[in-house]
Structure formats: structure tokens, C-alpha cells
């Protein structure tokens, strides 16, 4: 009896699929823009919340006795929380994308406001970890929802654009933290609490213009009728789940994260995790503690120099978007790590050069390294099929956060031990290591450049 019911359900599902046009082939519609804006606002809030700790800790150091250990640990707190991406991605593969994205920005705002209530270093660190866990939801689940809603071709392009908004949030945190008057010992807590503002904006938008569930996730879990109902509601009834979807994406009720280390996915998992981790090590370590590093390089006007560096970072993201579909993913990865590693390494080799030349090289380094950030969203997503996408992307992000947390934790310690030169040398080694890994293992994922 159960077998007859199962066959009947499968036949119904196939019939529902065959009668619909592929919703991933539809033109851009208001629902696509709604999902995109909801994810964009989350990216701004995430970039801001990650970047704000560096300015806050620089402010705290002027009034409080804070060791290199606590400076590094609090700075790395949100990045450590982001390691929860592996859990978040797995949960989203089981329960769907929408529910988690409807609440995480409210929780992020609440955590940010908790900074006003305590100056205890341990409690501050724990709050930062909680913030990182909420950011992990947007990184992993928001990225998956966007990919699964946007039309084919628009998905990877719009994903690459997310970095513009993340970078704007990150730069905004630097400007706010730098230009808030440092008038008393409580200012650093206020600076950290400002992370609530962009988070509340994102949360209100998602509540006002409610996020839809992912049709392809529903269909991959056997809920084809519900998936087509959601597509019909937002796009019109002629659009639906594509023909052949059920054969390509058989329902798998229990997917273990261990499958990512099977023969089928191992290479992609390692490349996705290592490239992301090495990039994050250098980017977050340098960007979050930019004021400390600039001082160590004898660059006196830290505010102006910081604005130049952050401007270079924004230019880098724009440059990365410009070349994103013009060169292969593999060539982009390999060249990015090689050039950025050589640039930051040159500042160690040529110690005696003028500080203005140092700043120019440092700004070019910011442009090159930041251009590679454009790959952070589309490339890991392209490495995994829909059945394991949330878990796969979450695992890559988790591995990357160990790199980011290590860079952020170690940079103030390395600077204190061996000056800015030691910190930059370690960053160069990490970047060149990733260059070698990507040169040997990185697969091509862009259909435009895959050899037929």
C-alpha cells in the first residue's frame, strides 16, 4: 500500500514539474529584487559588525589596560562565532532557509546593544561570538536562498555584487569608529553597540517584505506542490520547478557532513576551505587592526592612511566585479593570491623605503586582495550541488573562520613581538601557500570557461 502511495506521489510530482516552465529561466521580477535587497541589507550589517571591533579596541586601549591576548581574542570573537556556519548550513539543509533569516538580524541587534551593559573582557568576547553566529546565518543561508531564487546567470553575478555592500558596511564601521569623539572610557562600548543600527534596518525590511521559502529546497525535499505554489504566487502560474529536477535531486532525508570528505566532494571541500581561510587570515587580520599596523609601519596620519586603504579595498571589490566573468574562476584565484602575496612580502623585503611608497604599495595590495573577495560567495556555492550546498558552503565558511580568527588574534601579538614587518611576513607566507594549493587543486566552476 505504501509503495502504491509513493508511486502515486512521484507521478504527481513529475506531472507538476512537466507542466511548468523552469522558474530559473524567468526574467528578473520584483520577488528577485526583494530577496536581493533583503540579503544586501544583511551583508551591510555583517560587514559593519565585523569591522567595528578594531576601531572600538583602539579606543579602549587609550583608557583601559588591555593585553594583546584580549585585544586579539575580542577582535576575533565574531570570526570565531562565524565558525558556526557548519552547524547553521546543516540546519538550513534540514529545515529550509527562510525561518533563520527572519530572526537572525533581530538577535544580532540585541547582542550589539548588550555591549552597553558590560566592559568585562570575557563577556564582551562571548557577545562577539554570539554576533558571529548570527552573521553566519546570513553568510550561509542568505547566500543559498539568493542562489536558489535568482534566474540562471543572474545568481552568480548578483552574488559577486554582494561584496560591494559588505565592503561599504565594513568601511562605514571604520569611519564611524574613527570619527566618534574619543572622550571617555565608555566610548568603545558605544562604538561596538552601533552595530545594532544596520542590523535593525535589515530585520525591519525582512519583516515588512517577508522572505519567501526556497522553491528548489522544497522540491529537493519532495514538496513540489508547495514549491510550485510559492513560485506561482510570486512569479505567475506558468513558472515552476524545472523538468528533470527530481531525477537530478533525489530526496535524501539524512545527509551527513562527512559526505563532503568523500571522494566526490573532498577536493572541492579542501579548496573551498583553504582558499577562503588563507584569504580571510590576511584580510581580517590587516583590516580589523589597521590602525595598529599603520603605526607599526611609521605611517603617521593613521586616519587619512586608513581612508586611503579602505578606499583601495572598495576599488578592489569594484575591479573584481568588473573582471569576474571576463576571466576563469581558477585564473582569478591563482593570480590573486600570487600578486597579493608578492606585494605584502615586498614591504618586508624593502624595509628602508619611504613611508609614502609603503602606503602606495599597501593601497595596491588592498585593491588586489579585495578583488579576490568577489569569489567568496559564488565560488564555494558553485563547488557544491543543491543537496549539500548549505552544508558545503557552511563547512567552507567554518574552515575560513579559523583562518580569519587566527589572523585577527595573531596580528596584534605578532606586531608586538616583531613589529609590522613580522605580521606582514606571516600574511605573505599564508597568501603564497594558498597560491600553491589553488594552482594544484582549484577546479574551474564557470560554465563559460569549462572545456567541453
MARGUBA-633917 format. One record per residue: x, y, z of N, C-alpha, C, O, CB in turn. Coordinates in steps of 0.1 Angstrom, whole numbers, plus 5000, padded with zeros to 4 digits. Glycine has a CB too. Example, Ala and Ser with C-alpha at 12.3 -4.5 7.8 and 13.67 -1.06 7.14 Angstrom:
BEGIN
513249435078512349555078513249675078514249675085511349555090/512849785071513749895071512950005079513450115080514149945057/
END
This chain:
BEGIN
500849885000500050005000500950135000500650224992499150005012/501950135009502850245010503550264997503850384993503850225021/503950154990504650164977503750224967504250304958505150024973/502450184967501550244957501350394959501350474950500150174958/501250434972501150574975502350654971502250764966500950594991/503550594973504750654969504850684954505250784950506050574974/504450574947504550584932503550694927503850774918504150454926/502350694934501350794930501850934933501651024924500050774938/502550954944503051084948504151134938504151244933503651084962/505051034934506151064925505551104911506051194904507050944923/504551024907503851054894503251194894503351264884502850954891/502651234905502051364906503151474906502951574899501251374920/504251444913505351544913505951564899506151674895506451494922/506051454891506651464878505651534869506151614860506851314872/504351514870503351584862503351734865503351814856501951524865/503551764878503551904882504851974876504752094872503551924897/505951904876507151954870507051974855507452084850508351864874/506551874848506451884834505551994828505852034817506051744828/504552034836503652134831504152274834503352374831502352114838/505252294839505752424843507052464835507852384832506052434858/507152604833508352654827509352664838509052704850508152784820/510652644835511752654845511752794851512152894845513052614839/511452804864511452934871512852994871512953124873510952924885/513952914870515252974869515653034856516653094854516252864873/514753014846514953084833514053204831514053264821514552984822/513353244842512453364841513253494841514453494845511453364853/512653604836513353734837513353784851512653724859512753834827/514153884854514153944867512754004870512154064862515154054868/512253974882510954014887511154084901512154074907509953894888/510054144906510054214919510554114930511154164939508754274922/510153994929510453894940511953874941512553864952509753764938/512653874929514053864929514753984935515753964943514553844914/514254094932514854224938514554224953515454274961514254344931/513454174957513154174972514054094979514654124990511654134974/514353974974515253874981516653934980517353934990515253744974/517053994969518354054968518554174978519654174984518554104953/517654264979517754374988517854325003518554375011516554474987/516954225006517054165020518354115023518854125034515954055021/519054045013520353985016521354095016522354095024520753885005/521254195007522154315007522254385020523254415025521754414996/521054415026520954485039521654395050522354455059519554515043/521554265049522154185058523654185057524454185066521754035057/524154195044525554205041526154335047527354335052525854195027/525454445046525954565051526054555066527054595072524954685048/525054495073525154485087526254385092526854415102523754425092/526454285084527554185087528954255085529754245094527454065078/529154325074530454395072530654495083531854505088530454465059/529654565087529754675098530154605111531054645118528454755099/529454495115529554435128530954365129531554365140528554325130/531454315118532854255118533954365119534954345126533054175105/533754475112534754575111534854665124535954725126534554665100/533754675131533754775142534654745154534954835161532354795147/535054615155535754585167537154645167537654685178535954435168/537854665155539154715155539154865160540054895168539654715141/538254945155538255085160537855095175538455175182537155165152/536955005179536555005193537654975202537855035213535354915195/538454875199539554825207540754935207541454945217540154695202/540955005196541955105196541455225205542355285212542055165181/540155245206539655345215539855305229540155385238538255375212/539555175232539555125246541055125251541255155263539054975246/541955105242543455095246543855235252544855235259544255055235/543155345249543655475253543255495268543755585275543055585245/542255415273541755445286541855315295541955335308540255475286/541955205289541955075297543255005295543955015284540754985294/543654925304544854835303544354705297543654625303545554805316/544554685284544154565277545254505270545954565262543054605266/545454375273546654305268546454265253545354275248546854175277/547554225247547554175233546654055232545954035222548954145228/546553975243545753855242544253885241543553835233545953765255/543853985250542354025250542054105237540954095232542054095262/543054185233542854265221542554165209541654185201544054355218/543454065208543253975197542053885198541353855188544453885196/541753845210540653755213539253825210538353765204540653695227/539153945215537854015213537754055198536654045192537854145222/538854095192538854125178538454005169537754015159540154175173/538853885174538553755167537153695171536753595165539653655169/536553755181535353685186534253665176533753555175534753775197/533853765168532853745158533253645148532453575142532453885152/534553645144535053545135535053405140534853315132536453585130/535253395153535153255159533653215159533453095156535653265174/532753305161531353275161530953235147530053145145530553395165/531553285137531253255123531653115119531153055110532053345113/532553045128532852905126531552825128531552705124533952865135/530552875134529252805135528552785122527452725121528352875144/529152835111528552825098528252675094527252645087529452885087/529152585099528952445095527652395101526952315095530152365100/527352445113526152405120524952465114523852405111526152435135/525052595111523952675105523652625091522452605088524452825104/524652595083524452535070523652405070522852375062525752525062/524052325080523452185081521952205086521152135081524252105091/521752295095520352315099519452365088518352325086520352415111/520052465080519352515068519052415058517952425051520052635062/519852315056519652205047518552115051517852045044520852125044/518252115065517152035070515852105072514852055068517651985084/515852235076514652305079514352415069513252475069514652365093/515252445060514952545050515752675053516352685064513552575048/515652775044516352895045515653015053516253085060516752945032/514353025050513553145054513553165069513753285073512153125049/513253065077513053085091514153155098514053245106512652955098/515353105095516553155101516853305098517353375106517753065098/516553335085516853475080515853575085516053695085516853475065/514753525090513653615095514053665109513453765114512353545095/514853595117515153635131516553675134516753745144514753525140/517553635125518953655129519353795131520153825140519853585120/518853885123519254025124518654095137519354185142518754105112/517554055141517054105154517954055165518254135175515554045157/518353935165519253875175520653945175521153975185519453725174/521153975163522354045161522354185167523254225174522754055146/521254255165521054385171520954385186521554465193519754455165/520354285191520254265206521554245212521954295222519254155210/522354155206523754125210524554255210525354285219524354015202/524454335199525254455198524954555209525854615215524954525184/523654565213523254655224523754605237523854685246521754675224/523954475239524454425251525854485255526254485266524554275251/526554535245527854595247527754715257528754745264528554635234/526654775256526454895265526354855280526554945288525154965261/526154735283525854685296527154635303527154615316524854585297/528154605296529354545302530654595295530754615283529254395302/531754615304533054635299533954525302535154525300533654775305/533354415308534154295311534654225298533854205289533354195319/535954205297536554145285536054015281535753985269538054145287/535853925291535353785288533853795283533553735273535353705301/533053875289531653895285531553955271530753915262530853975295/532454055269532554115256532854015245532354015234533554235256/533853935248534253825239533053735235532853705224535453745244/532353695246531253605244530153665235529553605227530653555257/529853795237528953875229529353875215528553855206528754015235/530653895213531153895199531053765192530753755180532653935199/531153655200530953515194529553505190529253445179531353405204/528553545198527153545195526853625182526053575174526353595207/527453735181527253825169527753745157527153745146527953955170/528953685158529453605147528553495143528453465131530853545151/527853425152526953315149525753365141525353305132526453245162/525253485144524153545137524653585123523853575113523653675144/525853635122526453675108526553545100526353555088527853745110/526953435106527053305099525753265092525853205081527453195109/524653305098523353275091523253345078522853285068522153305100/523553475078523453555066524453505055524153495044523653705068/525653475060526753435051526353305044526453285032528053415058/525753205052525553075046524153065041523953025029525752975057/523153095049521753075045521253175035520553145025520853075057/521653305037521253415028521853395014521153415004521753545033/523053345014523753315001523053204994522853214981525153275003/522653095001521952984995520553034989520152994978521752875005/519853104997518453154993518553234980517753224971517853235004/519553324980519753414969520053334956519453354945520853514971/520953234957521253154946520053074941519853054929522353054950/519253024950518152934946516953014941515952954936517752854958/516853144943515753224938516153294924515353304915515353334948/517353354923517653434912517753354899518053234899519053504914/517453414888517453344875518953294871519853354876516953434863/519053194863520253144859521053254852520553324843520153024850/522353274856523153384850523153504859524253564861522653414837/522053534865521953644875522453604888522953694896520553694876/522353474892522753434905524153464909524453524919522453284907/525153414900526553434903526953584902527753634910527453354894/526253654892526653794890526153874902526953954907525953844878/524953854907524453924919525153894931525353974940522953904921/525653764932526453724944527753804945528153844955526753574943/528353824933529653894933529354044937530254104943530253894919/528154094934527854234938527654254953527854364958526654274931/527354144960527154144974528354204981528254274992526854014980/529554184976530854224982530854374983531554434991532054174975/530254444973530254594973529554634986530054724993529554654961/528454574989527654625000528354585014528254655023526254565000/528854465014529654415026530754515028531054555040530154275024/531454545018532654635019532254775024532854835032533454655006/531054825019530554955023530254955038530555045046529254995015/529654845043529454825057530654825065530754885076528654705060/531754755060532954735067533654875068534254915078533854635060/533654945056534355085056533555175065534155265072534355135042/532255175065531455255074531755235088531755335096529955235072/532055115092532455085106533755155110533955205121532554935109/534655155100535955215102535755375104536355435113536955185091/534955425095534755575096534055615109534355715115533955615084/532955535113532255565125533155555137533255645146531055475126/533855445138534755415149535955515150536355555161535355285148/536355565138537555655138537155805142537855875149538155655125/535955845137535555985139534556015150534256125153534956035126/534155905158533355935170534355995180535455935182532755805176/534056105186535056165196535356075207534456015214534456295202/536656045209537155955219537256025233538356055237538455885215/536156065239536156155250536156085264536456155274534956245249/535755955265535755895278535955745276536055695265534455925286/536055675288536355535288535255445283535455325281536855485301/534055505281532855425277532655425262531855355257531655475284/533355505255533155525241533355395233532555375223534155635235/534255315237534555185229533255095230533055025220535755115235/532555095241531355025242530255075233529455005227530855015257/530155205232529155275223529455245209528655215201529155425226/530855245206531255215192530755075188530255055177532755225190/530954975197530554835194529054825193528554755185531054745205/528354905201526854895201526254955188525054925185526254975213/526955035181526455095169526154985158525455015148527455195163/526654865160526354755151524854725151524454655141527154635155/524154765161522754745161521954815150520954765146522154775175/522454935146521755015137521454945123520354935119522455145135/522554905116522254845103521554705105520854665096523554815096/521754635116521054515118519554535120518754455114521654445131/519154635127517754665128517054705115515954665112517554785139/517854785107517254815094517054695085515954685079518354915086/517954595085517854475078516654395083515854335075519154395078/516554385096515454305103514154355099513154285096515654305118/513954495100512654555097512254535082511154505079512754705100/513254545073512954515059512454375057511454355050514154545050/513054275063512654135062511354105068510654015063513754045068/510954185078509654165084508554235076507454185075509654225098/508954355070507954425062507754355049506554345044508454575060/508754325042508754255029509154105031510354075029509554325018/508254025036508653895041509353805030508953805019507453825046/510353735035511153655026510353525023509653465031512453615033/510453485010509853355006510753235009511953255010509453364991/510153115010510952995011511652964998511253024987510052875016/512652884998513452844986512652734979512452624984514852794990/512152764966511452664959512252534956511752424957510952724945/513552554952514352434949514652354961514752234960515652484942/514852424973515052344985513752264988513852144992515352434997/512552324987511352254989511252134980510852024984510152344988/511452154967511352044957512351934960512051814958511552104943/513551974964514551864967514251784979514751674982515951934969/513251834987512751754999511351694996510651665005512651845011/511051684983509751624979508551704980507451654978509551504988/508651834983507551924984507352014972507352134972507752024997/507151934960507052004947505752094946505852204941507051904936/504652044952503452114951503552254958503052354953502252034957/504152244970504352364978505352464971505152584971504852334992/506352404965507352484958506652564946506852684944508552404952/505852494938505152554927504152654931503852754924504452444918/503552634943502552724948503252864951502752964948501852674961/504452854958505252974961505653044949505653164948506452934970/506152964939506653024926505453094919505553204914507252924917/504253024919503053084912502653214919502253304912501952984912/502753214932502353334940503153454936502653564935502353304955/504453434935505353544933505753574919506153684915506653524941/505553474910506053494896505053464885505253494874507253394894/503953404889502953364879502853214878503953154880503253434866/501753164874501553014875502152944863502252814863500052984875/502653014853503352934842504752894846505352814839503353024829/505252954856506652924861506552814872505652814880507353044866/507552734872507652624883508952554883509952594877506452534881/508952444890510152354891510552294878509652244871509952244902/511752304874512152264860512052114858512152034867513552304858/511852074846511751934842513151874844514151924841511351924827/513151754850514351674853514951714866515951654870515451714842/514251804874514851844887514851724896515751704904514051964892/513751654896513551544906514551434904515051364913512151484905/514951404891515951304888517351344893518151264898515951274873/517651474891518951534894519051544909520151544915519251664887/517951574916518051604930517051514938516051554943517651744933/517451384939516651284946516651324961517651374967517151144944/515451304968515351334982516251254990516251134989513851324986/517051324998517951255007517751305021518151415024519551275003/517051225029516551285041517651305052517451385061515451185047/518751235050519751245060521151255053521651155049519751125070/521651375052522951395046523951435057523851535064522851515035/524951355059525951375069527051475063527351465051526651245073/527551555072528651655067529851575062530651625055528951745078/529951445067531051365063531151335048532251305042531051235070/529951355041529951335027530851435020531351405008528551345022/531051545026531951655020533351605019534151665011531851785028/533751505027535151455027535251315020536151245021535651445041/534151285012534151165004534851194991535251314988532651115001/535151094983535951114971535251214961535951294955536050974963/533951224961533251314952533451454956533551544946531751274953/533551494969533551634973534851674979535051794982532451654982/535751584982536951614990537751734985538051824992537851494992/538051724972538951824966538251964967538952064970539251784951/536951964963536252094964536152144978536252274980534852074958/535952064988535852105002537252165006537252265013535451985011/538352095003539652145007539952275000540452375007540752045004/539752284987540052414980539152524985539652634988539852394965/537852494987536952604992537352655006537352775009535552554992/537752555015538152595028539452665029539652765036538152475037/540452615022541852665023541952805016542552895022542852575016/541352815004541452954998540753055006541253165008540852944984/539653025012538853115020539553145033539553265037537453055023/540153045039540853065052542153155050542353245058541252935058/542853125040544153205038543853345034544453445039544953145027/542853365026542453505022541953575035542253695037541353495011/541053515043540553575055541653605065541553705072539453485061/542653515066543753545075544353675073544553755082544753425074/544753705060545353835057544353945057544654055063545953825043/543153925052542254035050541754085064541854205067541053995042/541253995072540754045085541854085095541654185103539853935091/542954015095544054055104544454195101544754265111545153955103/544654225088545154355085544054465086544254575092545654355070/542854435081541754535081541254575094541054695097540654485072/541054475103540454505116541454585125541054675132540054375123/542754545124543754615132544654705124545854725126544654515139/544054775114544754865105545454975113546555005110543754925095/544755045123545455145130546755105137547755175137544555205141/546754985142547954925149549054905138550254935141547654795156/548654845127549654815116550254935110551454945108548954725106/549455045108549955165102550955235111551955285107548755255099/550655235124551555285134552855215133553955275134550955285148/552855085132554054995132554855025119556054995119553654855133/554155075109554855105096555455245096555955285085553955075084/555255315107555755455108554955545098555455645094557255465105/553655515096552855605088552055685098551155635105551855515078/552355815098551955895110550455925110549755915120552756015110/549855975099548456015098547655895096547255865085548256125087/547255825107546555695106545155715100544655625093546455635119/544455825103543155845098543155855083542355795076542555975104/543955945077544055965063544455835056543955795046544956085059/545555775062546055655056545055545056544955465047547355605063/544255535067543155435068542155455058541555355052542555435082/541755585055540755605045541355575031540555515023540355755045/542555595028543155555016543155405014542855355003544655605015/543555335025543555185024542155135022541855045013544055125037/541155185029539755145028539155175014538355105009538855195039/539655295009539255334995539755234985539055194976539755474992/541055194987541655084979540854954980540754884970543055064983/540354924992539554804993538254804985537954714979539254785008/537554924985536354944977536654934962535954864955535655074981/537755004958538154994944538454854940538154814929539355084942/539054774949539354634946538154554944538154474934540154574958/537154574952535854494950535254534937534754444929534954524962/535254664933534654704921535454644909534854604899534654864920/536754644910537654584900537354434899537354384888539154614903/537254364910536954224910535654194903535554094895536854174924/534654274905533354254899533454274884532854204876532254354904/534254374880534454404866535154284858534754254847535354534864/536054224864536754114857536153974861536653874855538254114861/535153974869534653844874534253744863534653634864533353874883/533553784853533153694843533953704830533653644820531653724839/535053784831535953804820537153704820537753684810536453944819/537453654832538553554833537953434841536953444848539753614840/538653324840538153204846538253214862539153284867538853074841/537453134869537553144883538853094888539453154897536453044890/539452994882540752934886541853044884542653054892541052814878/541853104872542853204869542753324879543753374883542753254854/541553364882541353474892541953434905542653514911539753494893/541653314910542153274923543653274923544253324932541553134927/544253204914545653174914546453314913547353334921546053084902/546053394903546753524902546553614913547453694917546253594889/545353614919545053704931546053674943546553764949543653684935/546153544946547053514957548453534954549253584963546853364961/548953514942550353534939550653684940551653714946550653484924/549853764933550253914933550053974947550954054951549253984923/549053944954548854004968549953954977550454034985547453974973/550353824976551453774984552753844982553553874991551553624982/553053864969554353934965554354074969555354134973554553924950/553154144968553054284972553354304987554154384991551754344969/552654224996552754245010554154195014554754245024551654165018/554754095007556054055010557154155007558154165013556353925003/556854234996557854334992558054445003559154505004557454404979/556954465011557154565022558054515033558654595040555754595028/558254385033559154325043560554325038561554355045558754185047/560754295025562054285018562654425017563854445020561954225004/561854525014562454665012562054745024561154835023561854724998/562654725035562354795047562654945047561855015054563054725059/563654985040564055125041563355215032563755335032565555125038/562355175025561755265015560955375022560555355034560855195005/560655485015559955595021558455555025557855465018559855715011/557955615036556655575041555555605031554555525030556355655054/555755705022554755725012554655615001553655584996554955865005/555855564998555855454989555255324995554555244989557355424984/555555305008554955195016553455205015552755105012555355205030/552855325016551455345016550855315002549855255001551055485021/551555354992551155324978551055174976550155124970552055394968/552155104980552254954978551154894986550454804982553554904982/550954944998549854895007548454915001547654825002549954955021/548255024995546955054989546754964977545654914975546855204984/547854944969547654854957547354704962546554634956548954854949/548054674973547854544979546354524983545754424981548754524992/545754634989544354634993543454614981542454544982544054775000/543854684970543054664958543054524953541954464950543554764946/544254464952544354324947543654224956542854144951545854294945/544054234969543454134978541954144979541254044979544054154992/541454264979539954284980539254244967538154204968539654434983/539954254956539254204943538954054944537954004938540154234931/539753984951539553834953538353804962537853694962540753774959/537953904970536753874979535553854971534553784976536554004988/535553894958534353884950534053734948532953694945534653944936/535053644949534853504947534353434959533953314959536253444943/534353504971533953434983532553384983532253274990534053534995/531553444977530253404977529953304965529453194968529253514976/530253344953529853244942530653124941530153014938529953314929/532053134944532853014941532552894951532352784946534353054943/532452914964532052804972530652744969530452624970532152844987/529752834965528452794961528452704949527752604948527452904959/529352744939529452664927530152534929530052444921530152744917/530952514940531652394942530752274947531152164946532652414953/529452304951528652204956527252204950526752314946528452224972/526652094948525252084942524252114953524652124965525051944936/523052124949521952174959521752084971521452134981520652194951/521951954969521751864980522651884992522151865003521951724975/523851934990524751955001525252105001526252135008525951865000/524552194994525052334992525152405006526252465009524152404983/524052395014524152465027525252415035525952485042522752455034/525352275036526352215044527752245039528652275046526152065045/527852235025529152255019529652395021530852415025529152225004/528852495018529252635019529552665034530452735037528152735014/528652615043528852635057530152575062530852645070527752575065/530552465057531852405060533052485055533952505063531952255055/532952535043534052625038534152755046535252795049533752665023/532952805050533052935058533652905072534352985077531652995059/533252785077533752745090535252735090535952785099533152615095/535752665080537252655078537852785077538952815082537652565066/537252875069537753005066537853095079538753175081536953085056/536853075088536853155100537953115110538353205117535553135107/538452995109539652965117540853045112541653095120539952805116/540853055099541953145093541753285097542753355101541953135078/540553335096540253475099540553505114541153605118538853515096/540053415123540253435137541753425141542153505149539453325145/542453335134543853325137544553455133545453505140544453205129/544253505121544853635117544553745126545453825129544453665103/543353755130542953865139543553855152543853955159541353875139/543553735157544153705171545653735171546253785180543853565175/546353685160547753685160548353825156549453855160548253585151/547653905148548254025143548754115153549954165153547354095134/547954155164548554245174549654185182550554255186547454285184/549654045184550753975191551953975182553054005187550253835194/551853945169553053945160553654085159554854105159552653895146/552754185158553254325157554054365170555054435169552054425155/553554325181554254355194555554275195556554335201553354315206/555654155190556854075190557954125180559054155184556553935188/557454135168558454165157558154285149558754305138558654045149/557254375153556854485145555954455134555554335132558054555140/555554555126554654535115555254445104554554375097554354675108/556654445104557254355094556954205096556754135086558854385094/556954165109556754025111555253985108555053885102557053995126/554354075111552954055108552754045093552053955088552054165114/553354125085553254125071553954005064553453955055553754255065/555053965070555753845065554853725067554853645057557053825073/554253705078553353595080552253595070551853495065552853585095/551653715068550553725059550953685045550253615037550053875058/552153725041552753695027552853545026552553485016554053765025/553453475036553553335036552253255034552153165026554253285049/551253305042549953245041549353265027548753165022548953305052/549453375021548853405008549553324997548953274988548953555005/550853314998551653234988551353084990551453004980553153264989/551153035002550752895004549452864997549252764990550552865019/548452964998547152944991547352944976546652874969546153054995/548253024971548553034957548952894952548552844942549753134954/549852824960550352694956549152594956549052504947551452644965/548352594967547152504968546252524956545752424950546452524981/545852644953544952674942545552644928544852594919544552824942/546852664927547552624914547452474911547252434900548952674915/547552394922547552254921546052194920545852104912548252184932/545152244928543852174931542652254926541652184922543752154945/542652384925541452464923540752414910541352424899541752614922/539452374910538752334898538152464892537852564898537652234901/537852454879537152554872535652534874535152424871537552564857/534852634878533452614880532552704871531352694871533152654894/533252794863532452884854532152804841533052754834533253014851/530852794838530452724826531152784813531352714804528952724825/531352914814531952984802533352934799533752944788531953134805/534052894810535452854808535752704809536952664808536352934817/534752624812534952484813535052424799534252444791533852414821/536152344797536352294784535352184781535152094789537852234782/534652184770533652094766534351954763533651864759532852144754/
END
